[in-house]
Amino acid sequence: MAFFLIQFTYDDDAIGNLVKNPQDRSVQAQAVAESFGGKMHQFFFAFGDYDGVGIAEFPDTESMAACSLYLGSTGAFDTMKTTLLIDPAEGLAAMKRANSTQTGYKPPTG
């Protein structure tokens, strides 16, 4: 299973609808994630560059991509950014592999 950070902004119509009809969007976020085999672990509205963020878990990147494509197709979002997250053990393994792999790469020179 893979974890993802999802950051989004609603379009103007969606924001207007939320003001006219306040609602807990975490219920919908969980239902959509489950439709693609995932689980929404956290969902927050936010101040700043994004209207909301979520931490979701999906069985693979294809499932997350399909979910993201579906959400984008609804027209409710101006922006959606998805970031694959790695846990500390995966990060440590990547560091060790980077340290031990001989690539022969030479950086550009002037």
ZAMARBA-997017 format. One record per residue: residue number from 1; residue in one letter; chain; x, y, z of N, C-alpha, C in turn. Coordinates in nm, 2 decimals, decimal comma. Each point is the difference from the previous one (the first is absolute). Layout:
REM ZAMARBA-997017
PT  seq  type  mol     n_u     n_v     n_w    ca_u    ca_v    ca_w     c_u     c_v     c_w
PT  NUM     A    A       X       Y       Z       X       Y       Z       X       Y       Z
...
This chain:
REM ZAMARBA-997017
PT  seq  type  mol     n_u     n_v     n_w    ca_u    ca_v    ca_w     c_u     c_v     c_w
PT    1     M    A    0,08   -0,12    0,00   -0,08    0,12    0,00    0,09    0,12    0,00
PT    2     A    A   -0,05    0,11   -0,07    0,08    0,12   -0,01   -0,08    0,12    0,06
PT    3     F    A    0,07    0,09    0,07   -0,07    0,11    0,05    0,02    0,13   -0,08
PT    4     F    A   -0,10    0,08    0,00    0,01    0,12   -0,09   -0,05    0,12    0,08
PT    5     L    A    0,06    0,12   -0,02   -0,04    0,13    0,04   -0,08    0,06   -0,11
PT    6     I    A   -0,13    0,03    0,02   -0,08    0,06   -0,10   -0,04    0,14    0,04
PT    7     Q    A    0,04    0,10   -0,08   -0,03    0,14    0,03   -0,09    0,05   -0,11
PT    8     F    A   -0,10    0,08    0,03   -0,10    0,04   -0,10   -0,06    0,14    0,03
PT    9     T    A   -0,05    0,06   -0,10   -0,08    0,13    0,01   -0,13   -0,03   -0,08
PT   10     Y    A   -0,10    0,04    0,06   -0,14   -0,01   -0,06   -0,01    0,12   -0,10
PT   11     D    A   -0,08   -0,02   -0,11   -0,04    0,11   -0,09   -0,10    0,09    0,07
PT   12     D    A   -0,03    0,11   -0,06   -0,09    0,10    0,06   -0,14   -0,05    0,03
PT   13     D    A   -0,05   -0,08   -0,10   -0,13   -0,06    0,02   -0,01   -0,09    0,12
PT   14     A    A    0,11   -0,08    0,02    0,00   -0,10    0,11    0,00    0,08    0,13
PT   15     I    A    0,09    0,10    0,01    0,00    0,08    0,12   -0,13    0,07    0,03
PT   16     G    A   -0,06    0,05   -0,10   -0,14    0,06    0,02   -0,10   -0,10    0,05
PT   17     N    A    0,01   -0,12   -0,05   -0,09   -0,11    0,04    0,03   -0,04    0,15
PT   18     L    A    0,12    0,00    0,04    0,04   -0,03    0,14   -0,05    0,11    0,09
PT   19     V    A    0,00    0,12   -0,04   -0,05    0,11    0,08   -0,15   -0,01    0,01
PT   20     K    A   -0,07   -0,02   -0,11   -0,15   -0,01    0,00   -0,05   -0,13    0,08
PT   21     N    A    0,08   -0,11   -0,01   -0,04   -0,12    0,05    0,12   -0,07    0,07
PT   22     P    A    0,04    0,05    0,12    0,11   -0,06    0,07   -0,01   -0,15    0,02
PT   23     Q    A    0,12   -0,06   -0,02    0,00   -0,15    0,00    0,14   -0,05    0,03
PT   24     D    A    0,00   -0,12    0,06    0,12   -0,07    0,04    0,05   -0,08   -0,13
PT   25     R    A    0,10    0,06   -0,07    0,05   -0,06   -0,12    0,09   -0,12    0,03
PT   26     S    A    0,04   -0,03    0,12    0,08   -0,11    0,03   -0,08   -0,13   -0,03
PT   27     V    A   -0,13    0,00    0,01   -0,08   -0,12   -0,02    0,01   -0,03   -0,15
PT   28     Q    A   -0,01    0,10   -0,09    0,01   -0,02   -0,14    0,14   -0,05   -0,04
PT   29     A    A    0,10    0,07    0,06    0,14   -0,04   -0,03    0,03   -0,14    0,04
PT   30     Q    A   -0,05   -0,05    0,11    0,01   -0,14    0,04   -0,06   -0,09   -0,10
PT   31     A    A   -0,13    0,03   -0,04   -0,07   -0,08   -0,09    0,07   -0,01   -0,14
PT   32     V    A    0,05    0,11   -0,05    0,07   -0,01   -0,13    0,13   -0,08    0,01
PT   33     A    A    0,07    0,02    0,11    0,13   -0,08    0,02   -0,03   -0,15    0,00
PT   34     E    A   -0,11   -0,03    0,07   -0,04   -0,15    0,01   -0,04   -0,05   -0,13
PT   35     S    A   -0,06    0,08   -0,08   -0,04   -0,05   -0,14    0,12   -0,04   -0,08
PT   36     F    A    0,11    0,05    0,03    0,12   -0,03   -0,08    0,10   -0,09    0,08
PT   37     G    A   -0,05   -0,06    0,11    0,07   -0,09    0,08    0,09    0,06    0,11
PT   38     G    A   -0,03    0,13    0,02    0,09    0,07    0,10   -0,07    0,03    0,13
PT   39     K    A    0,07    0,08    0,08   -0,06    0,04    0,13    0,05    0,14    0,03
PT   40     M    A   -0,09    0,09    0,03    0,04    0,14    0,04    0,03   -0,01    0,15
PT   41     H    A    0,12    0,02    0,04    0,04    0,00    0,14   -0,02    0,13    0,07
PT   42     Q    A    0,02    0,11   -0,07   -0,02    0,13    0,06   -0,06    0,10   -0,11
PT   43     F    A   -0,08    0,09    0,04   -0,06    0,10   -0,09   -0,01    0,13    0,08
PT   44     F    A    0,05    0,10   -0,06    0,00    0,13    0,07   -0,04    0,11   -0,10
PT   45     F    A   -0,08    0,10    0,04   -0,01    0,13   -0,07    0,13    0,07    0,04
PT   46     A    A    0,04    0,10   -0,08    0,13    0,07    0,03   -0,01    0,14   -0,04
PT   47     F    A    0,08    0,08    0,06    0,03    0,14   -0,04    0,13    0,00   -0,08
PT   48     G    A    0,01    0,09   -0,09    0,13    0,01   -0,08   -0,02   -0,03   -0,14
PT   49     D    A    0,09   -0,06   -0,06    0,00   -0,03   -0,15   -0,11   -0,10   -0,04
PT   50     Y    A   -0,04   -0,08    0,09   -0,10   -0,11   -0,03   -0,12    0,01    0,10
PT   51     D    A   -0,12   -0,04   -0,06   -0,12    0,00    0,08    0,00   -0,12    0,10
PT   52     G    A    0,07   -0,10   -0,04   -0,01   -0,12    0,08    0,12   -0,10   -0,03
PT   53     V    A    0,02   -0,09    0,09    0,11   -0,10   -0,02   -0,05   -0,13    0,06
PT   54     G    A    0,05   -0,11   -0,06   -0,04   -0,13    0,05    0,13   -0,09    0,00
PT   55     I    A    0,00   -0,10    0,09    0,10   -0,11    0,00   -0,08   -0,12   -0,04
PT   56     A    A    0,03   -0,06   -0,11   -0,07   -0,12   -0,04    0,09   -0,12   -0,03
PT   57     E    A   -0,05   -0,12    0,01    0,08   -0,12   -0,03   -0,07   -0,07   -0,11
PT   58     F    A    0,07   -0,04   -0,10   -0,05   -0,08   -0,12    0,09   -0,12   -0,02
PT   59     P    A   -0,06   -0,10   -0,06    0,08   -0,12   -0,02    0,12    0,02   -0,10
PT   60     D    A   -0,01    0,10   -0,09    0,11    0,02   -0,10   -0,02    0,14   -0,06
PT   61     T    A    0,09    0,05   -0,07    0,00    0,13   -0,06   -0,11    0,01   -0,11
PT   62     E    A   -0,03   -0,11   -0,07   -0,11    0,00   -0,10   -0,13    0,03    0,06
PT   63     S    A   -0,03   -0,06    0,12   -0,12    0,03    0,07   -0,02    0,14    0,04
PT   64     M    A    0,11    0,06    0,05    0,00    0,14    0,03   -0,02    0,09   -0,12
PT   65     A    A    0,07   -0,04   -0,11   -0,01    0,08   -0,12   -0,15    0,00   -0,05
PT   66     A    A   -0,06   -0,12    0,00   -0,14   -0,01   -0,04   -0,09    0,08    0,08
PT   67     C    A    0,02    0,00    0,13   -0,08    0,08    0,09    0,02    0,15   -0,03
PT   68     S    A    0,12    0,04   -0,02    0,03    0,14   -0,03   -0,06    0,04   -0,13
PT   69     L    A    0,01   -0,08   -0,10   -0,06    0,03   -0,13   -0,16    0,01    0,02
PT   70     Y    A   -0,05   -0,09    0,07   -0,15    0,01    0,02   -0,04    0,13    0,07
PT   71     L    A    0,07    0,04    0,11   -0,03    0,12    0,07    0,02    0,12   -0,09
PT   72     G    A    0,11    0,00   -0,08    0,02    0,11   -0,09   -0,11    0,01   -0,10
PT   73     S    A   -0,06   -0,11   -0,04   -0,11    0,00   -0,10   -0,13    0,06    0,05
PT   74     T    A   -0,01    0,01    0,13   -0,13    0,05    0,06   -0,01    0,15   -0,02
PT   75     G    A    0,11    0,08   -0,02   -0,01    0,14   -0,02   -0,01    0,08    0,13
PT   76     A    A    0,01   -0,07    0,11   -0,01    0,07    0,13    0,13    0,06    0,05
PT   77     F    A    0,11   -0,03   -0,06    0,13    0,04    0,05    0,07    0,09   -0,11
PT   78     D    A    0,06    0,11    0,06    0,09    0,08   -0,09    0,14   -0,07    0,00
PT   79     T    A    0,04   -0,05    0,11    0,14   -0,06    0,02   -0,01   -0,13    0,08
PT   80     M    A    0,08   -0,09   -0,05    0,02   -0,12    0,08    0,14   -0,05   -0,02
PT   81     K    A    0,07   -0,01    0,11    0,14   -0,04    0,00    0,02   -0,13    0,09
PT   82     T    A    0,06   -0,10   -0,06    0,01   -0,13    0,07    0,15   -0,03    0,01
PT   83     T    A    0,05   -0,03    0,13    0,14   -0,03    0,02    0,01   -0,14    0,07
PT   84     L    A    0,08   -0,08   -0,07    0,02   -0,14    0,06    0,09    0,02    0,13
PT   85     L    A   -0,04   -0,06    0,11    0,07    0,01    0,12    0,07   -0,13    0,03
PT   86     I    A    0,12    0,00    0,06    0,07   -0,12    0,03    0,02    0,01    0,15
PT   87     D    A    0,00   -0,12    0,07    0,01    0,00    0,14    0,15    0,00    0,04
PT   88     P    A    0,04    0,02    0,12    0,14    0,01    0,04    0,08   -0,12   -0,04
PT   89     A    A   -0,05   -0,12    0,01    0,07   -0,12   -0,04    0,04    0,00   -0,14
PT   90     E    A   -0,10    0,04   -0,09    0,03    0,01   -0,14    0,10    0,11   -0,03
PT   91     G    A   -0,01    0,11    0,07    0,09    0,11   -0,02    0,14   -0,04    0,04
PT   92     L    A    0,02   -0,08    0,11    0,13   -0,05    0,04    0,05   -0,10   -0,10
PT   93     A    A   -0,08   -0,08   -0,05    0,05   -0,10   -0,10    0,04    0,07   -0,12
PT   94     A    A   -0,07    0,11   -0,04    0,04    0,08   -0,12    0,14    0,07    0,02
PT   95     M    A    0,01    0,05    0,12    0,13    0,06    0,04    0,12   -0,10   -0,01
PT   96     K    A   -0,02   -0,12    0,05    0,10   -0,10    0,00    0,03   -0,04   -0,14
PT   97     R    A   -0,11   -0,02   -0,09    0,03   -0,04   -0,14    0,07    0,11   -0,07
PT   98     A    A   -0,04    0,13    0,02    0,07    0,11   -0,06    0,15    0,00    0,04
PT   99     N    A    0,03   -0,03    0,12    0,14   -0,01    0,05    0,08   -0,11   -0,06
PT  100     S    A   -0,07   -0,11   -0,03    0,08   -0,12   -0,04    0,00   -0,02   -0,15
PT  101     T    A   -0,08    0,07   -0,08   -0,01   -0,02   -0,14    0,10    0,08   -0,08
PT  102     Q    A    0,08   -0,07   -0,08    0,10    0,06   -0,09   -0,07    0,02   -0,13
PT  103     T    A   -0,01    0,13   -0,04   -0,07    0,03   -0,13    0,09    0,04   -0,11
PT  104     G    A    0,12    0,06    0,04    0,09    0,05   -0,10   -0,05    0,14   -0,05
PT  105     Y    A   -0,10    0,06    0,06   -0,05    0,13   -0,04    0,10    0,11    0,03
PT  106     K    A    0,02    0,09   -0,09    0,09    0,11    0,02   -0,09    0,13   -0,02
PT  107     P    A    0,01    0,09    0,09   -0,08    0,12   -0,01    0,05    0,09   -0,11
PT  108     P    A   -0,09    0,09   -0,06    0,05    0,09   -0,10    0,11    0,09    0,05
PT  109     T    A    0,09    0,03   -0,09    0,11    0,08    0,03    0,00    0,12   -0,09
PT  110     G    A    0,07    0,11    0,04    0,00    0,12   -0,08    0,12    0,02   -0,07
